[in-house]
Amino acid sequence: MQNPLPTPHSLLPNIELIIVYYITLMPELARFYGIVIKMYLLQAEHPPPHIHAIYGEYMSSINIMTGKEIEGDLPGEALRLVLKWVGLHKKELVTIWKNQKFKKLPPLK
């Protein structure tokens, strides 16, 4: 009988693909207070325009246009900081989303 569970070795190509995906298709836009802000490239296929905020083990997707959380589990204070940052950089984020030209944005101070 064949083992239905994957072995660590059989997962390696998938892990490598995931790492490449996150590094190349989800560049970092900003980092502040332990929060990392990223945006997938080629997002025109995946509306609404949004960013991903990662804080330790927590992650949320934030709608750039409305400034509201789409989904996720960021703790309250981290979410508040991210929403403030999105509000400050909305115009730049929309431009990045539309033209797909990545650039770093200033952190929240």
Helices and strands as residue ranges (DSSP letters): H 8-24, E 28-32, E 35-38, G 43-45, E 50-55, E 58-63, E 69-72, H 76-88, H 90-99
